[in-house]
Amino acid sequence: MEIQAEEVGCITTSWKLIGANHKVCVQAFDDPKVSGVSCHISQAKKGGIKGAFGLAEDPSQFSIACRQVGPIVIKKELPEQETAFSSDTSLFFKETRVTRLFDGNRNTLIYVAISRKIIDGAPKNSISTVPIMPWSK
C-alpha cells in the first residue's frame, strides 16, 4: 500500500550556482491503520542539475519522529511488523521505508525508518516510539 506523505517544507543547507540547492525536507504522514498517530520524516535532498531533474540519488540521511496526535484507534488487527510508509529516494534503487512494530509488553507502537538500497541492504535507520495512552483534551 503506497501512502502519500504531505510535504511540510524544505530548508536550504547549501546554495548551488547551477541547479537546485541541497536541502533537508520534512514530510508528514498519518499511519493508515492507527488513527491518532502521525510521523514526520526529515530527509537530505541533493541539489545541482541532477537534483533539479529528480535524477540525483539522495544521501541516506534522515530522522523520524512519531507522536500521538489524537485518540489512538487501531482500525484492524495489526501484524507483528508491517510497512506503514515508503518513499523512493532515487530514481531506481533506493527507498526510505517506515516499518511499524508493536511491543505488546509495553503497549507501544515502534516506527523504524530504514534507508534501503536494493543491492547494499539497509545500513541507515532511525527509530521513534509511541506509547498507547488515553487521550484527553
N, C-alpha and C positions, 0 to 999 in steps of 0.2 A: 504494500500500500504506500503510495507516494504522497506524503504530506507536504503541502506548500508552506514555507516559512514566510513570515512577514518581515520585510527589510525595515529595521528601525532607523538605521543611519550608519554613516561611514566617517571615519576620522583619517585625514591625510597624515601619513607618517614620513613620507619622503616625496618631495616635488620632483617631477620628471619634465625635462625640457620638451621632449617629444613623446607623445602618447599619454596614457593615463598615469596618474600619480599612484605610488604604493599607498596602501591604506589598510586599516582594520575596520571591518564591517560587522555590525551586530544584527542578528536575525532573531525573531521570536517565533516560537511555535507552541501551540497548546497540545497536550497529549490527547490523541484521538480517542483513547479508551478510558481515560481517567479525567473526568471533568474536575476543574478546580486546581489543576497543575499546569503551569506554564514554564517553559525553559527559554533562556537566552543563550545564544552561542555567538562568541566573537571569533572572527577568523581573519588572518592576514590575507590580503589580496595583492598579487603582483600587478604592477603597472607597466609602463613602457608601451611600445607598439603592440606587442603580443597581448598584453593585458587589456588594451583598448578594444581588441577584437575578440576577447574571450579565449585566446589560444595559449596563454601562459599557464603553467602548472603552478598553482598556489602552494606556498610552503605549508607544512604540517604544523602550523602554529595556531592554536585555538584554545578557548576556555569555555566552560559551560557552567551555568547556574540555573537551577530549577527551584521553584518555590510554590507553596500553596497560595493560591490567589482567590480561593473561594471554598465552599464546602466540597470536600473530595467525595466524588461518586464514581465508583468503578462500574462501568457500563455493562460489562460481562466478565466472566471468569478470566483472569489473566494467566497466561502461561508463565512458567518459571522465568523465562527470558524471551524477549520479543523486541524487534526493531520498532522504535517509536517514531523515528525520523531519519531520513538520509538525504544527503545533498552532494551532487557532483562537484569536485573541486579541481578537476581538469577535464579536458575535452574527452579523453578516452579511458584513463587508467586510475584515477584517484577519486575517492569519495570520503566524506565525513558521515559516519553512521552513529546514531544515538540508540543504544540498547537499554531497555527498561528491565530491571531485575526486581524481584520482590523478596525482601527479607522478612519472612513471617514471624520469626522470633522477636524482632524489634519493631514490627508493624511499620516498616519503612520501604518506600519506593527508592530505588537506586537508578540513576541515569548515568551511563558511561558513554562518553563520546570517544570514538576511535577514528583516527585517520587511517584509511585502508587503501593500500596500493595493491593491485591485482598480483603483481609479481613479488613484492617485498614483504607482504604480511601487514601487521598493524603495530608499528612501534610507538606511535604517539597516542596518548589518551588523557582524558580529563574526567573527573567524577563529581557528581552532585547528589545529595540525598534529600528526600522529602519525607519526614515522619508523618504518618496519617494521624491527624489530630482533629478534634471537634473544631468547627469554625463558628466564631461568634462575631457579631457586628458591633 
